[in-house]
Amino acid sequence: MQQQVGPPNGGTPIPQAKAIAEADMLSFLGMNPSLKEGRIILLSDGQSTL
């Protein structure tokens, strides 16, 4: 089951977004064994508020 960040409500869910991005990247790397690593670039509008 794919995780999702909740609907927009004015917050900044950095930990949740990071966890989802990491899980997606690890899944992608697992399906593509020729790729040895990946990178996540996090852009934010401010501090984590959720």
PQR file of N, CA, C, O and H, with PARSE charges and radii, in Angstrom:
ATOM      1  N   MET A   1       0.833  -1.184   0.000 -0.4000 1.5000
ATOM      2  CA  MET A   1       0.000   0.000   0.000 -0.0000 2.0000
ATOM      3  C   MET A   1       0.877   1.246   0.000  0.5500 1.7000
ATOM      4  O   MET A   1       1.786   1.368   0.821 -0.5500 1.4000
ATOM      5  N   GLN A   2       0.612   2.155  -0.902 -0.4000 1.5000
ATOM      6  CA  GLN A   2       1.396   3.376  -1.023 -0.0000 2.0000
ATOM      7  C   GLN A   2       0.942   4.388   0.019  0.5500 1.7000
ATOM      8  O   GLN A   2      -0.254   4.605   0.216 -0.5500 1.4000
ATOM      9  H   GLN A   2      -0.127   2.056  -1.569  0.4000 1.0000
ATOM     10  N   GLN A   3       1.917   5.003   0.684 -0.4000 1.5000
ATOM     11  CA  GLN A   3       1.621   6.040   1.664 -0.0000 2.0000
ATOM     12  C   GLN A   3       1.330   7.342   0.932  0.5500 1.7000
ATOM     13  O   GLN A   3       1.774   7.543  -0.199 -0.5500 1.4000
ATOM     14  H   GLN A   3       2.889   4.826   0.524  0.4000 1.0000
ATOM     15  N   GLN A   4       0.588   8.217   1.580 -0.4000 1.5000
ATOM     16  CA  GLN A   4       0.307   9.518   0.998 -0.0000 2.0000
ATOM     17  C   GLN A   4       0.324  10.570   2.096  0.5500 1.7000
ATOM     18  O   GLN A   4      -0.049  10.304   3.238 -0.5500 1.4000
ATOM     19  H   GLN A   4       0.228   8.054   2.498  0.4000 1.0000
ATOM     20  N   VAL A   5       0.762  11.764   1.733 -0.4000 1.5000
ATOM     21  CA  VAL A   5       0.639  12.909   2.622 -0.0000 2.0000
ATOM     22  C   VAL A   5      -0.801  13.367   2.510  0.5500 1.7000
ATOM     23  O   VAL A   5      -1.389  13.315   1.430 -0.5500 1.4000
ATOM     24  H   VAL A   5       1.066  11.980   0.805  0.4000 1.0000
ATOM     25  N   GLY A   6      -1.371  13.813   3.611 -0.4000 1.5000
ATOM     26  CA  GLY A   6      -2.767  14.246   3.615 -0.0000 2.0000
ATOM     27  C   GLY A   6      -3.014  15.438   2.697  0.5500 1.7000
ATOM     28  O   GLY A   6      -2.080  15.990   2.115 -0.5500 1.4000
ATOM     29  H   GLY A   6      -0.893  13.855   4.489  0.4000 1.0000
ATOM     30  N   PRO A   7      -4.272  15.825   2.575 -0.5600 1.5000
ATOM     31  CA  PRO A   7      -4.621  16.956   1.705  0.2800 2.0000
ATOM     32  C   PRO A   7      -4.018  18.260   2.240  0.5500 1.7000
ATOM     33  O   PRO A   7      -3.746  18.368   3.436 -0.5500 1.4000
ATOM     34  N   PRO A   8      -3.810  19.240   1.371 -0.5600 1.5000
ATOM     35  CA  PRO A   8      -3.254  20.517   1.803  0.2800 2.0000
ATOM     36  C   PRO A   8      -4.118  21.142   2.898  0.5500 1.7000
ATOM     37  O   PRO A   8      -5.342  21.198   2.784 -0.5500 1.4000
ATOM     38  N   ASN A   9      -3.467  21.605   3.949 -0.4000 1.5000
ATOM     39  CA  ASN A   9      -4.214  22.261   5.031 -0.0000 2.0000
ATOM     40  C   ASN A   9      -3.403  23.383   5.665  0.5500 1.7000
ATOM     41  O   ASN A   9      -3.712  23.833   6.769 -0.5500 1.4000
ATOM     42  H   ASN A   9      -2.472  21.560   4.042  0.4000 1.0000
ATOM     43  N   GLY A  10      -2.360  23.835   4.960 -0.4000 1.5000
ATOM     44  CA  GLY A  10      -1.558  24.936   5.476 -0.0000 2.0000
ATOM     45  C   GLY A  10      -0.352  24.498   6.282  0.5500 1.7000
ATOM     46  O   GLY A  10       0.427  25.345   6.719 -0.5500 1.4000
ATOM     47  H   GLY A  10      -2.109  23.470   4.064  0.4000 1.0000
ATOM     48  N   GLY A  11      -0.171  23.197   6.496 -0.4000 1.5000
ATOM     49  CA  GLY A  11       0.971  22.704   7.253 -0.0000 2.0000
ATOM     50  C   GLY A  11       2.129  22.331   6.344  0.5500 1.7000
ATOM     51  O   GLY A  11       2.016  22.341   5.119 -0.5500 1.4000
ATOM     52  H   GLY A  11      -0.804  22.509   6.141  0.4000 1.0000
ATOM     53  N   THR A  12       3.251  21.999   6.983 -0.4000 1.5000
ATOM     54  CA  THR A  12       4.435  21.562   6.248 -0.0000 2.0000
ATOM     55  C   THR A  12       4.868  20.209   6.810  0.5500 1.7000
ATOM     56  O   THR A  12       5.609  20.167   7.793 -0.5500 1.4000
ATOM     57  H   THR A  12       3.343  21.991   7.978  0.4000 1.0000
ATOM     58  N   PRO A  13       4.421  19.094   6.207 -0.5600 1.5000
ATOM     59  CA  PRO A  13       4.678  17.746   6.739  0.2800 2.0000
ATOM     60  C   PRO A  13       6.032  17.165   6.313  0.5500 1.7000
ATOM     61  O   PRO A  13       6.080  16.163   5.599 -0.5500 1.4000
ATOM     62  N   ILE A  14       7.126  17.790   6.750 -0.4000 1.5000
ATOM     63  CA  ILE A  14       8.449  17.359   6.298 -0.0000 2.0000
ATOM     64  C   ILE A  14       8.752  15.900   6.654  0.5500 1.7000
ATOM     65  O   ILE A  14       9.158  15.153   5.764 -0.5500 1.4000
ATOM     66  H   ILE A  14       7.087  18.603   7.330  0.4000 1.0000
ATOM     67  N   PRO A  15       8.578  15.453   7.900 -0.5600 1.5000
ATOM     68  CA  PRO A  15       8.918  14.048   8.209  0.2800 2.0000
ATOM     69  C   PRO A  15       8.097  13.048   7.395  0.5500 1.7000
ATOM     70  O   PRO A  15       8.628  12.037   6.935 -0.5500 1.4000
ATOM     71  N   GLN A  16       6.813  13.325   7.218 -0.4000 1.5000
ATOM     72  CA  GLN A  16       5.960  12.430   6.451 -0.0000 2.0000
ATOM     73  C   GLN A  16       6.377  12.400   4.981  0.5500 1.7000
ATOM     74  O   GLN A  16       6.452  11.329   4.380 -0.5500 1.4000
ATOM     75  H   GLN A  16       6.382  14.146   7.592  0.4000 1.0000
ATOM     76  N   ALA A  17       6.646  13.556   4.408 -0.4000 1.5000
ATOM     77  CA  ALA A  17       7.059  13.623   3.006 -0.0000 2.0000
ATOM     78  C   ALA A  17       8.399  12.925   2.803  0.5500 1.7000
ATOM     79  O   ALA A  17       8.585  12.225   1.808 -0.5500 1.4000
ATOM     80  H   ALA A  17       6.585  14.427   4.897  0.4000 1.0000
ATOM     81  N   LYS A  18       9.336  13.107   3.736 -0.4000 1.5000
ATOM     82  CA  LYS A  18      10.641  12.464   3.639 -0.0000 2.0000
ATOM     83  C   LYS A  18      10.500  10.948   3.706  0.5500 1.7000
ATOM     84  O   LYS A  18      11.141  10.235   2.934 -0.5500 1.4000
ATOM     85  H   LYS A  18       9.184  13.675   4.544  0.4000 1.0000
ATOM     86  N   ALA A  19       9.674  10.447   4.612 -0.4000 1.5000
ATOM     87  CA  ALA A  19       9.484   9.000   4.748 -0.0000 2.0000
ATOM     88  C   ALA A  19       8.879   8.403   3.479  0.5500 1.7000
ATOM     89  O   ALA A  19       9.287   7.325   3.046 -0.5500 1.4000
ATOM     90  H   ALA A  19       9.153  11.026   5.239  0.4000 1.0000
ATOM     91  N   ILE A  20       7.924   9.085   2.890 -0.4000 1.5000
ATOM     92  CA  ILE A  20       7.289   8.597   1.665 -0.0000 2.0000
ATOM     93  C   ILE A  20       8.287   8.615   0.506  0.5500 1.7000
ATOM     94  O   ILE A  20       8.369   7.656  -0.261 -0.5500 1.4000
ATOM     95  H   ILE A  20       7.592   9.961   3.241  0.4000 1.0000
ATOM     96  N   ALA A  21       9.041   9.701   0.383 -0.4000 1.5000
ATOM     97  CA  ALA A  21      10.038   9.798  -0.691 -0.0000 2.0000
ATOM     98  C   ALA A  21      11.103   8.716  -0.540  0.5500 1.7000
ATOM     99  O   ALA A  21      11.517   8.111  -1.529 -0.5500 1.4000
ATOM    100  H   ALA A  21       8.974  10.480   1.006  0.4000 1.0000
ATOM    101  N   GLU A  22      11.546   8.472   0.685 -0.4000 1.5000
ATOM    102  CA  GLU A  22      12.557   7.442   0.922 -0.0000 2.0000
ATOM    103  C   GLU A  22      12.029   6.053   0.567  0.5500 1.7000
ATOM    104  O   GLU A  22      12.732   5.264  -0.065 -0.5500 1.4000
ATOM    105  H   GLU A  22      11.210   8.964   1.488  0.4000 1.0000
ATOM    106  N   ALA A  23      10.802   5.755   0.968 -0.4000 1.5000
ATOM    107  CA  ALA A  23      10.216   4.455   0.653 -0.0000 2.0000
ATOM    108  C   ALA A  23      10.060   4.269  -0.852  0.5500 1.7000
ATOM    109  O   ALA A  23      10.351   3.198  -1.386 -0.5500 1.4000
ATOM    110  H   ALA A  23      10.231   6.396   1.481  0.4000 1.0000
ATOM    111  N   ASP A  24       9.597   5.320  -1.535 -0.4000 1.5000
ATOM    112  CA  ASP A  24       9.442   5.255  -2.991 -0.0000 2.0000
ATOM    113  C   ASP A  24      10.788   5.048  -3.681  0.5500 1.7000
ATOM    114  O   ASP A  24      10.900   4.257  -4.618 -0.5500 1.4000
ATOM    115  H   ASP A  24       9.360   6.190  -1.102  0.4000 1.0000
ATOM    116  N   MET A  25      11.811   5.769  -3.208 -0.4000 1.5000
ATOM    117  CA  MET A  25      13.130   5.636  -3.818 -0.0000 2.0000
ATOM    118  C   MET A  25      13.695   4.235  -3.594  0.5500 1.7000
ATOM    119  O   MET A  25      14.229   3.634  -4.526 -0.5500 1.4000
ATOM    120  H   MET A  25      11.720   6.412  -2.447  0.4000 1.0000
ATOM    121  N   LEU A  26      13.587   3.711  -2.388 -0.4000 1.5000
ATOM    122  CA  LEU A  26      14.100   2.376  -2.109 -0.0000 2.0000
ATOM    123  C   LEU A  26      13.372   1.316  -2.931  0.5500 1.7000
ATOM    124  O   LEU A  26      13.984   0.348  -3.383 -0.5500 1.4000
ATOM    125  H   LEU A  26      13.152   4.200  -1.631  0.4000 1.0000
ATOM    126  N   SER A  27      12.076   1.498  -3.120 -0.4000 1.5000
ATOM    127  CA  SER A  27      11.318   0.583  -3.959 -0.0000 2.0000
ATOM    128  C   SER A  27      11.809   0.655  -5.405  0.5500 1.7000
ATOM    129  O   SER A  27      12.009  -0.375  -6.048 -0.5500 1.4000
ATOM    130  H   SER A  27      11.580   2.284  -2.753  0.4000 1.0000
ATOM    131  N   PHE A  28      11.999   1.853  -5.906 -0.4000 1.5000
ATOM    132  CA  PHE A  28      12.486   2.040  -7.273 -0.0000 2.0000
ATOM    133  C   PHE A  28      13.866   1.424  -7.445  0.5500 1.7000
ATOM    134  O   PHE A  28      14.124   0.739  -8.435 -0.5500 1.4000
ATOM    135  H   PHE A  28      11.837   2.690  -5.383  0.4000 1.0000
ATOM    136  N   LEU A  29      14.761   1.666  -6.481 -0.4000 1.5000
ATOM    137  CA  LEU A  29      16.105   1.093  -6.566 -0.0000 2.0000
ATOM    138  C   LEU A  29      16.050  -0.431  -6.504  0.5500 1.7000
ATOM    139  O   LEU A  29      16.845  -1.106  -7.157 -0.5500 1.4000
ATOM    140  H   LEU A  29      14.552   2.222  -5.677  0.4000 1.0000
ATOM    141  N   GLY A  30      15.123  -0.975  -5.726 -0.4000 1.5000
ATOM    142  CA  GLY A  30      14.970  -2.423  -5.644 -0.0000 2.0000
ATOM    143  C   GLY A  30      14.527  -3.044  -6.954  0.5500 1.7000
ATOM    144  O   GLY A  30      14.881  -4.183  -7.260 -0.5500 1.4000
ATOM    145  H   GLY A  30      14.477  -0.426  -5.195  0.4000 1.0000
ATOM    146  N   MET A  31      13.750  -2.293  -7.731 -0.4000 1.5000
ATOM    147  CA  MET A  31      13.285  -2.783  -9.022 -0.0000 2.0000
ATOM    148  C   MET A  31      14.290  -2.533 -10.141  0.5500 1.7000
ATOM    149  O   MET A  31      14.112  -3.017 -11.258 -0.5500 1.4000
ATOM    150  H   MET A  31      13.462  -1.368  -7.482  0.4000 1.0000
ATOM    151  N   ASN A  32      15.345  -1.776  -9.842 -0.4000 1.5000
ATOM    152  CA  ASN A  32      16.360  -1.420 -10.836 -0.0000 2.0000
ATOM    153  C   ASN A  32      17.745  -1.696 -10.258  0.5500 1.7000
ATOM    154  O   ASN A  32      18.444  -0.762  -9.865 -0.5500 1.4000
ATOM    155  H   ASN A  32      15.490  -1.382  -8.934  0.4000 1.0000
ATOM    156  N   PRO A  33      18.153  -2.968 -10.199 -0.5600 1.5000
ATOM    157  CA  PRO A  33      19.400  -3.322  -9.525  0.2800 2.0000
ATOM    158  C   PRO A  33      20.656  -2.719 -10.145  0.5500 1.7000
ATOM    159  O   PRO A  33      21.704  -2.706  -9.500 -0.5500 1.4000
ATOM    160  N   SER A  34      20.581  -2.224 -11.363 -0.4000 1.5000
ATOM    161  CA  SER A  34      21.760  -1.589 -11.960 -0.0000 2.0000
ATOM    162  C   SER A  34      22.033  -0.216 -11.342  0.5500 1.7000
ATOM    163  O   SER A  34      23.133   0.320 -11.473 -0.5500 1.4000
ATOM    164  H   SER A  34      19.729  -2.235 -11.887  0.4000 1.0000
ATOM    165  N   LEU A  35      21.031   0.347 -10.669 -0.4000 1.5000
ATOM    166  CA  LEU A  35      21.205   1.630  -9.978 -0.0000 2.0000
ATOM    167  C   LEU A  35      21.643   1.354  -8.547  0.5500 1.7000
ATOM    168  O   LEU A  35      20.971   0.622  -7.820 -0.5500 1.4000
ATOM    169  H   LEU A  35      20.137  -0.089 -10.563  0.4000 1.0000
ATOM    170  N   LYS A  36      22.751   1.928  -8.144 -0.4000 1.5000
ATOM    171  CA  LYS A  36      23.319   1.629  -6.825 -0.0000 2.0000
ATOM    172  C   LYS A  36      22.867   2.588  -5.740  0.5500 1.7000
ATOM    173  O   LYS A  36      22.892   2.233  -4.561 -0.5500 1.4000
ATOM    174  H   LYS A  36      23.298   2.522  -8.735  0.4000 1.0000
ATOM    175  N   GLU A  37      22.454   3.795  -6.107 -0.4000 1.5000
ATOM    176  CA  GLU A  37      22.050   4.769  -5.102 -0.0000 2.0000
ATOM    177  C   GLU A  37      21.097   5.771  -5.709  0.5500 1.7000
ATOM    178  O   GLU A  37      20.933   5.834  -6.928 -0.5500 1.4000
ATOM    179  H   GLU A  37      22.434   4.082  -7.065  0.4000 1.0000
ATOM    180  N   GLY A  38      20.469   6.556  -4.849 -0.4000 1.5000
ATOM    181  CA  GLY A  38      19.565   7.607  -5.284 -0.0000 2.0000
ATOM    182  C   GLY A  38      19.708   8.802  -4.366  0.5500 1.7000
ATOM    183  O   GLY A  38      20.378   8.732  -3.335 -0.5500 1.4000
ATOM    184  H   GLY A  38      20.602   6.505  -3.859  0.4000 1.0000
ATOM    185  N   ARG A  39      19.088   9.876  -4.739 -0.4000 1.5000
ATOM    186  CA  ARG A  39      19.125  11.096  -3.932 -0.0000 2.0000
ATOM    187  C   ARG A  39      17.720  11.658  -3.806  0.5500 1.7000
ATOM    188  O   ARG A  39      16.904  11.587  -4.725 -0.5500 1.4000
ATOM    189  H   ARG A  39      18.544   9.933  -5.576  0.4000 1.0000
ATOM    190  N   ILE A  40      17.474  12.211  -2.649 -0.4000 1.5000
ATOM    191  CA  ILE A  40      16.212  12.901  -2.405 -0.0000 2.0000
ATOM    192  C   ILE A  40      16.552  14.364  -2.165  0.5500 1.7000
ATOM    193  O   ILE A  40      17.390  14.684  -1.321 -0.5500 1.4000
ATOM    194  H   ILE A  40      18.136  12.269  -1.902  0.4000 1.0000
ATOM    195  N   ILE A  41      15.908  15.240  -2.898 -0.4000 1.5000
ATOM    196  CA  ILE A  41      16.090  16.681  -2.697 -0.0000 2.0000
ATOM    197  C   ILE A  41      14.781  17.218  -2.121  0.5500 1.7000
ATOM    198  O   ILE A  41      13.724  17.125  -2.744 -0.5500 1.4000
ATOM    199  H   ILE A  41      15.228  14.981  -3.584  0.4000 1.0000
ATOM    200  N   LEU A  42      14.878  17.773  -0.936 -0.4000 1.5000
ATOM    201  CA  LEU A  42      13.699  18.276  -0.242 -0.0000 2.0000
ATOM    202  C   LEU A  42      13.636  19.786  -0.363  0.5500 1.7000
ATOM    203  O   LEU A  42      14.559  20.492   0.046 -0.5500 1.4000
ATOM    204  H   LEU A  42      15.737  17.849  -0.430  0.4000 1.0000
ATOM    205  N   LEU A  43      12.550  20.274  -0.923 -0.4000 1.5000
ATOM    206  CA  LEU A  43      12.290  21.710  -0.975 -0.0000 2.0000
ATOM    207  C   LEU A  43      11.133  21.997  -0.025  0.5500 1.7000
ATOM    208  O   LEU A  43      10.135  21.276  -0.018 -0.5500 1.4000
ATOM    209  H   LEU A  43      11.801  19.701  -1.254  0.4000 1.0000
ATOM    210  N   SER A  44      11.268  23.026   0.757 -0.4000 1.5000
ATOM    211  CA  SER A  44      10.236  23.314   1.746 -0.0000 2.0000
ATOM    212  C   SER A  44       9.929  24.805   1.783  0.5500 1.7000
ATOM    213  O   SER A  44      10.752  25.637   1.401 -0.5500 1.4000
ATOM    214  H   SER A  44      12.079  23.611   0.752  0.4000 1.0000
ATOM    215  N   ASP A  45       8.738  25.118   2.248 -0.4000 1.5000
ATOM    216  CA  ASP A  45       8.347  26.517   2.428 -0.0000 2.0000
ATOM    217  C   ASP A  45       8.571  26.979   3.868  0.5500 1.7000
ATOM    218  O   ASP A  45       8.195  28.094   4.230 -0.5500 1.4000
ATOM    219  H   ASP A  45       8.070  24.442   2.559  0.4000 1.0000
ATOM    220  N   GLY A  46       9.174  26.132   4.677 -0.4000 1.5000
ATOM    221  CA  GLY A  46       9.420  26.549   6.063 -0.0000 2.0000
ATOM    222  C   GLY A  46       9.668  25.367   6.985  0.5500 1.7000
ATOM    223  O   GLY A  46       9.986  24.268   6.532 -0.5500 1.4000
ATOM    224  H   GLY A  46       9.479  25.226   4.383  0.4000 1.0000
ATOM    225  N   GLN A  47       9.523  25.598   8.265 -0.4000 1.5000
ATOM    226  CA  GLN A  47       9.728  24.559   9.257 -0.0000 2.0000
ATOM    227  C   GLN A  47       8.608  23.530   9.225  0.5500 1.7000
ATOM    228  O   GLN A  47       7.487  23.806   8.799 -0.5500 1.4000
ATOM    229  H   GLN A  47       9.264  26.491   8.634  0.4000 1.0000
ATOM    230  N   SER A  48       8.951  22.336   9.691 -0.4000 1.5000
ATOM    231  CA  SER A  48       7.944  21.293   9.795 -0.0000 2.0000
ATOM    232  C   SER A  48       6.912  21.694  10.833  0.5500 1.7000
ATOM    233  O   SER A  48       7.258  22.085  11.948 -0.5500 1.4000
ATOM    234  H   SER A  48       9.862  22.111  10.038  0.4000 1.0000
ATOM    235  N   THR A  49       5.645  21.595  10.461 -0.4000 1.5000
ATOM    236  CA  THR A  49       4.580  22.009  11.392 -0.0000 2.0000
ATOM    237  C   THR A  49       3.567  20.907  11.645  0.5500 1.7000
ATOM    238  O   THR A  49       2.536  21.155  12.269 -0.5500 1.4000
ATOM    239  H   THR A  49       5.364  21.278   9.555  0.4000 1.0000
ATOM    240  N   LEU A  50       3.833  19.713  11.181 -0.4000 1.5000
ATOM    241  CA  LEU A  50       2.893  18.607  11.419 -0.0000 2.0000
ATOM    242  C   LEU A  50       3.592  17.459  12.089  0.5500 1.7000
ATOM    243  O   LEU A  50       2.968  16.436  12.371 -0.5500 1.4000
ATOM    244  H   LEU A  50       4.671  19.511  10.674  0.4000 1.0000
TER
END
